[in-house]
Structure formats: C-alpha cells, structure tokens
Amino acid sequence: MATVRIYKIGKAEKDCVLFHDGDAGLRVKFADDWAMTKEDRAAGFHALEGKRAAIPVDGPFQVGIDFLPSDLDRCERVILLPLPIASVESL
C-alpha cells in the first residue's frame, strides 16, 4: 500500500501537466515511450483538468485518477498508473 497526496489536475500544457493543492504544486514533464509521445500523453490530461489525482509520496512517480470507495475501512482505493516521466518540478 502506498501513501499518496491528493492534488487537483491543473492545466495540461504541450508536454506536461500541472498538479496543485492548497499548499503546493507540481509540474510533471512527460517522456516519450514506445506507446505514446510526451505531447499525446499530456493532451490526454485535458479532459481530466479539475479532477482529483493521487500521487505517491515515496517511490516511483505514478498518477492515480480512478478512486474506488471501500465500505470496509471507510477509505478509498486508487489505481496508480505508471507514466514515463522526464522531470517533476515543485512549484
């Protein structure tokens, strides 16, 4: 189980996405991989602007956008997606 911080997905730019919460923000620049270009990956976040995203506090960078409620322990489960990242910059 990973500990995550919840951000809002901000503006999707040419090859990066901005994430923000009340205290902090991140600029995440994507890298190309065999499946997609960095520009296509960033463009995929346009439809998600304003939605919640979970980002692990420790470990490899991943983004979780699917939140699954759990009645057993009154918390949410999130599916983390590994993405090819060129850089993560604190704002």
Secondary structure, 3 states (H helix, E strand, C coil): CCCEEEEEEEEECCCEEEEECCCCEEEEEECCCCCCCHHHHHHCCHHHCCCEEEEECCCCCEEEEEEEEECCCCEEEEEEEECCEEEEEEC
